Amino acid sequence: MIEFKALTSLETAYIFKGFDCGDENLNKYIKTHAYQNDKNHLSKTFVCFDNNVPVGFVTLCNSQVDFEEMPISYKKKHPRYPVPAIKIARLAVEKSLQGRGYDKDIITFAFKKAVQVSLNVGVKAIIVDVKENAKNFYIKYGFIHLKDQTYFLPIETIIEALLN
């Protein structure tokens, strides 16, 4: 059974002791930095469990998209200043479990969190800085390239997809 829990203790290093997503930076982040970032209100990490086994995680934080970086079609609809966004700061799935759909579960969870926040606070989009090997994953979900490694998905697109 899939469930998500907010990171709540220093037990993170223990919970993720054997975790390996194939990216040493992400492995190190979840084991040594995620809890401190949560505690200091810099980001919020949510762990995906399947039958009480951690299979992956997503870290979210606030961000913004500068007007100049927005896609042309969105520039016509918005004021000429930065728009609020939620950033997927980290997303990882245990390497031995990749390809089993957990990535979809995790990104869908992130989308639902973004929509929940948008009901109370201005949020225009989800953004993510994408490594080359993950680009197709985000494009598959409709993310639009902004600049460099940054991709953008409007909150309206997410709401529409979740309603269908």
Residue frames as qw, qx, qy, qz and C-alpha x, y, z in Angstrom:
[[0.000, 0.887, 0.461, 0.000, 0.00, 0.00, 0.00],
 [0.417, 0.389, -0.001, 0.822, 1.41, 3.39, -1.10],
 [0.299, -0.890, -0.331, 0.093, 1.42, 6.19, 1.44],
 [0.394, 0.587, -0.153, 0.690, 3.25, 9.48, 1.84],
 [0.568, -0.711, -0.305, 0.281, 4.59, 10.87, 5.08],
 [0.115, 0.937, -0.196, 0.266, 6.23, 14.18, 5.82],
 [0.636, 0.222, -0.520, 0.526, 9.79, 13.89, 7.04],
 [0.482, -0.792, -0.127, -0.352, 9.50, 14.38, 10.79],
 [0.725, -0.659, 0.189, 0.073, 12.64, 13.22, 12.55],
 [0.019, -0.751, 0.642, 0.152, 16.34, 12.67, 12.55],
 [0.746, -0.051, 0.664, -0.026, 15.59, 9.02, 11.85],
 [0.629, 0.707, -0.111, -0.303, 15.91, 9.91, 8.17],
 [0.157, 0.640, -0.747, -0.084, 19.47, 8.60, 7.98],
 [0.399, -0.121, 0.888, -0.194, 18.32, 5.32, 9.49],
 [0.688, 0.469, 0.411, -0.372, 15.20, 5.02, 7.31],
 [0.640, 0.742, -0.145, -0.139, 17.26, 5.69, 4.17],
 [0.532, -0.601, 0.565, 0.192, 20.40, 3.81, 5.27],
 [0.576, -0.011, 0.737, 0.354, 20.38, 1.43, 2.29],
 [0.475, 0.790, 0.308, -0.235, 18.64, 3.83, -0.10],
 [0.332, -0.326, 0.513, 0.721, 20.34, 4.30, -3.47],
 [0.545, 0.696, 0.308, -0.353, 18.59, 6.09, -6.31],
 [0.765, 0.360, 0.285, 0.452, 21.65, 6.03, -8.54],
 [0.224, 0.792, -0.028, 0.567, 22.51, 9.70, -7.92],
 [0.587, -0.129, -0.516, 0.610, 24.99, 10.26, -5.10],
 [0.015, -0.222, 0.138, -0.965, 23.89, 13.88, -4.59],
 [0.626, -0.359, -0.263, -0.640, 20.27, 12.83, -4.04],
 [0.785, -0.226, -0.555, 0.158, 21.34, 9.94, -1.78],
 [0.403, 0.013, -0.415, 0.815, 23.42, 12.33, 0.33],
 [0.241, -0.334, -0.050, -0.910, 20.64, 14.94, 0.41],
 [0.722, -0.406, -0.360, -0.430, 18.00, 12.61, 1.84],
 [0.795, -0.225, -0.471, 0.308, 20.38, 11.12, 4.40],
 [0.528, -0.189, -0.283, 0.778, 22.06, 14.30, 5.64],
 [0.066, 0.022, 0.037, 0.997, 20.29, 17.51, 4.55],
 [0.290, -0.454, -0.633, -0.556, 16.55, 16.93, 4.06],
 [0.471, -0.624, -0.590, 0.202, 15.63, 16.90, 7.74],
 [0.346, -0.381, -0.150, 0.844, 17.62, 20.08, 8.50],
 [0.030, -0.137, -0.401, -0.905, 16.02, 21.87, 5.54],
 [0.394, -0.561, -0.663, -0.301, 12.57, 20.81, 6.78],
 [0.498, -0.552, -0.467, 0.478, 13.37, 21.88, 10.32],
 [0.246, -0.344, 0.019, 0.906, 14.58, 25.30, 9.09],
 [0.421, 0.702, 0.441, -0.368, 11.50, 25.77, 6.86],
 [0.013, -0.528, 0.525, 0.667, 13.58, 25.88, 3.67],
 [0.479, 0.121, -0.696, -0.521, 11.79, 22.99, 2.02],
 [0.735, -0.140, 0.452, -0.486, 9.45, 20.13, 2.80],
 [0.238, 0.297, -0.892, -0.244, 10.30, 16.52, 2.02],
 [0.826, -0.025, 0.214, -0.521, 7.69, 13.80, 1.68],
 [0.133, -0.331, 0.928, 0.109, 8.64, 10.13, 1.70],
 [0.779, 0.114, -0.313, -0.531, 6.81, 7.56, -0.40],
 [0.345, -0.282, 0.868, -0.217, 6.38, 4.25, 1.39],
 [0.733, 0.061, -0.498, -0.459, 5.13, 0.97, -0.03],
 [0.874, -0.316, -0.368, -0.021, 4.19, -1.41, 2.79],
 [0.550, -0.823, 0.086, 0.114, 6.33, 0.65, 5.20],
 [0.734, -0.086, 0.281, 0.612, 9.41, 0.46, 2.96],
 [0.081, 0.800, -0.067, -0.591, 10.74, 3.83, 1.71],
 [0.726, 0.361, 0.490, 0.319, 10.73, 3.73, -2.09],
 [0.393, 0.442, 0.205, 0.780, 11.42, 7.39, -2.86],
 [0.207, -0.652, -0.386, 0.620, 10.87, 10.99, -1.92],
 [0.281, 0.694, 0.300, 0.592, 10.04, 14.44, -3.20],
 [0.338, -0.446, -0.287, 0.777, 11.20, 17.77, -1.80],
 [0.161, 0.781, 0.448, 0.404, 9.14, 20.89, -2.47],
 [0.324, -0.424, -0.222, 0.816, 9.87, 24.57, -1.84],
 [0.259, 0.878, 0.285, -0.286, 8.61, 27.99, -2.84],
 [0.486, -0.071, 0.408, 0.770, 10.00, 29.71, -5.88],
 [0.345, 0.759, 0.182, -0.521, 9.08, 32.13, -8.63],
 [0.634, 0.329, 0.484, 0.505, 9.36, 32.50, -12.38],
 [0.109, -0.468, 0.090, 0.873, 10.66, 35.78, -13.73],
 [0.556, 0.661, 0.241, -0.442, 8.38, 37.36, -16.30],
 [0.280, 0.701, -0.529, -0.387, 11.16, 37.37, -18.91],
 [0.115, -0.273, 0.952, 0.074, 11.57, 33.60, -18.56],
 [0.595, 0.293, 0.612, -0.430, 7.90, 32.70, -19.02],
 [0.407, 0.265, 0.748, 0.453, 6.75, 31.14, -22.30],
 [0.033, -0.051, -0.267, -0.962, 5.49, 33.77, -24.76],
 [0.375, -0.446, -0.669, -0.461, 1.92, 32.45, -24.61],
 [0.497, -0.589, -0.559, 0.306, 1.88, 33.04, -20.84],
 [0.298, -0.143, -0.082, 0.940, 3.45, 36.48, -21.03],
 [0.161, -0.345, -0.430, -0.818, 0.33, 37.79, -22.78],
 [0.557, -0.559, -0.558, -0.258, -1.87, 36.73, -19.83],
 [0.669, -0.530, -0.352, 0.384, 0.20, 37.97, -16.89],
 [0.115, -0.989, 0.069, 0.063, 1.60, 41.14, -15.38],
 [0.618, 0.635, -0.349, 0.305, 5.21, 41.98, -16.06],
 [0.256, -0.665, 0.594, -0.373, 6.58, 40.75, -12.75],
 [0.165, 0.212, -0.961, 0.067, 7.62, 37.36, -11.31],
 [0.757, -0.256, -0.238, -0.552, 4.87, 34.83, -10.70],
 [0.508, -0.463, 0.651, -0.322, 4.81, 32.49, -7.69],
 [0.761, 0.235, -0.567, -0.210, 5.67, 28.84, -8.17],
 [0.809, -0.443, 0.374, -0.099, 6.34, 25.66, -6.26],
 [0.362, 0.644, -0.664, -0.111, 9.63, 24.02, -7.08],
 [0.992, -0.117, -0.042, 0.021, 10.29, 20.31, -7.14],
 [0.110, -0.858, 0.502, -0.018, 13.71, 20.63, -5.55],
 [0.065, -0.356, 0.931, 0.038, 14.41, 16.90, -5.38],
 [0.880, 0.084, 0.073, -0.462, 12.65, 13.75, -6.59],
 [0.154, 0.467, -0.869, -0.053, 14.12, 10.26, -6.35],
 [0.936, -0.084, -0.028, -0.340, 13.14, 6.59, -6.46],
 [0.636, -0.445, 0.626, 0.077, 15.20, 3.70, -5.10],
 [0.221, 0.515, -0.680, -0.473, 17.26, 2.33, -8.01],
 [0.083, -0.015, 0.995, 0.046, 16.15, -1.29, -7.51],
 [0.278, 0.533, 0.726, -0.333, 12.50, -0.15, -7.71],
 [0.185, 0.495, -0.227, -0.818, 12.72, 2.19, -10.69],
 [0.271, 0.091, -0.758, -0.587, 10.40, 1.39, -13.58],
 [0.133, -0.329, -0.926, 0.130, 7.56, 0.21, -11.32],
 [0.133, -0.710, -0.502, -0.476, 5.50, 3.41, -11.40],
 [0.471, -0.602, -0.393, 0.511, 6.67, 4.96, -8.14],
 [0.256, -0.071, 0.145, 0.953, 7.91, 8.01, -10.04],
 [0.212, -0.454, -0.525, -0.688, 4.35, 8.60, -11.26],
 [0.517, -0.645, -0.554, 0.100, 2.99, 8.17, -7.72],
 [0.475, -0.416, -0.190, 0.752, 5.52, 10.68, -6.39],
 [0.104, 0.064, 0.258, 0.959, 5.01, 13.35, -9.05],
 [0.328, -0.559, -0.601, -0.467, 1.22, 12.98, -8.77],
 [0.522, -0.613, -0.458, 0.376, 1.57, 13.53, -5.02],
 [0.333, -0.234, 0.015, 0.913, 3.63, 16.67, -5.71],
 [0.088, -0.338, -0.489, -0.799, 0.95, 17.92, -8.13],
 [0.446, -0.650, -0.597, -0.147, -1.77, 17.38, -5.51],
 [0.486, -0.507, -0.293, 0.649, 0.28, 19.25, -2.89],
 [0.190, -0.002, 0.222, 0.957, 0.74, 22.16, -5.31],
 [0.259, -0.500, -0.562, -0.607, -2.99, 22.31, -5.98],
 [0.513, -0.637, -0.534, 0.215, -3.73, 22.22, -2.24],
 [0.392, -0.362, -0.102, 0.840, -1.37, 25.15, -1.69],
 [0.068, 0.192, 0.414, 0.887, -2.86, 27.05, -4.64],
 [0.298, -0.659, -0.647, -0.240, -6.24, 27.02, -2.91],
 [0.472, -0.786, -0.283, 0.281, -4.80, 29.25, -0.16],
 [0.323, -0.677, 0.267, 0.605, -1.77, 30.98, -1.64],
 [0.555, 0.742, -0.165, -0.338, -0.97, 32.27, -5.11],
 [0.552, -0.276, 0.717, 0.324, 0.73, 29.60, -7.19],
 [0.532, 0.611, -0.216, -0.545, 1.04, 29.86, -10.96],
 [0.771, 0.423, -0.464, -0.107, 3.15, 26.81, -11.72],
 [0.851, -0.412, 0.269, 0.185, 5.40, 24.00, -10.66],
 [0.430, 0.795, -0.427, -0.016, 8.98, 24.38, -11.79],
 [0.907, -0.296, 0.247, 0.172, 11.89, 21.98, -11.72],
 [0.114, 0.770, -0.583, -0.234, 15.56, 22.10, -12.66],
 [0.969, 0.141, 0.146, -0.143, 16.03, 19.00, -14.78],
 [0.376, -0.501, 0.699, 0.346, 19.14, 16.93, -15.35],
 [0.371, 0.379, -0.613, -0.586, 19.58, 15.65, -18.89],
 [0.162, 0.012, -0.985, -0.064, 18.77, 12.04, -17.94],
 [0.112, 0.435, 0.778, -0.440, 15.39, 13.09, -16.41],
 [0.169, 0.239, -0.192, -0.937, 14.26, 15.53, -19.10],
 [0.355, -0.113, -0.752, -0.544, 11.93, 13.10, -20.89],
 [0.234, -0.393, -0.831, 0.318, 10.24, 12.18, -17.61],
 [0.023, 0.501, 0.334, -0.798, 9.16, 15.79, -17.01],
 [0.228, 0.194, -0.464, -0.833, 8.30, 16.45, -20.65],
 [0.232, -0.238, -0.921, -0.204, 5.99, 13.40, -20.53],
 [0.153, -0.585, -0.685, 0.406, 4.00, 15.21, -17.82],
 [0.198, 0.861, 0.405, 0.234, 3.69, 18.38, -19.89],
 [0.414, -0.714, 0.022, 0.564, 6.50, 20.49, -18.48],
 [0.503, 0.837, 0.099, 0.194, 7.60, 23.30, -20.80],
 [0.699, -0.027, -0.076, 0.710, 11.25, 24.30, -21.17],
 [0.087, -0.972, -0.153, 0.153, 11.95, 27.80, -19.88],
 [0.270, 0.858, -0.419, 0.124, 15.72, 28.27, -19.86],
 [0.002, 0.538, -0.819, 0.199, 18.84, 26.28, -19.16],
 [0.215, -0.035, -0.974, 0.064, 17.63, 23.29, -17.13],
 [0.261, 0.193, 0.550, -0.769, 14.41, 24.87, -15.83],
 [0.166, -0.297, -0.807, -0.483, 11.01, 23.48, -16.83],
 [0.280, 0.042, 0.280, -0.917, 7.55, 24.90, -16.08],
 [0.156, -0.362, -0.885, -0.249, 4.07, 23.40, -15.70],
 [0.276, -0.346, -0.004, -0.897, 1.10, 25.76, -15.18],
 [0.244, 0.027, 0.790, -0.563, -1.10, 25.05, -12.17],
 [0.662, 0.291, 0.060, -0.688, -4.19, 25.19, -14.43],
 [0.602, 0.339, -0.679, -0.250, -2.77, 22.29, -16.45],
 [0.129, 0.135, -0.912, 0.364, -2.26, 20.29, -13.27],
 [0.440, 0.152, 0.512, -0.722, -5.75, 21.02, -11.97],
 [0.699, 0.337, -0.235, -0.585, -7.28, 20.02, -15.30],
 [0.499, 0.292, -0.815, -0.051, -5.29, 16.78, -15.41],
 [0.028, -0.053, 0.860, -0.508, -6.23, 15.85, -11.84],
 [0.548, 0.217, 0.318, -0.742, -9.92, 16.48, -12.54],
 [0.721, 0.355, -0.379, -0.460, -9.93, 14.17, -15.59]]
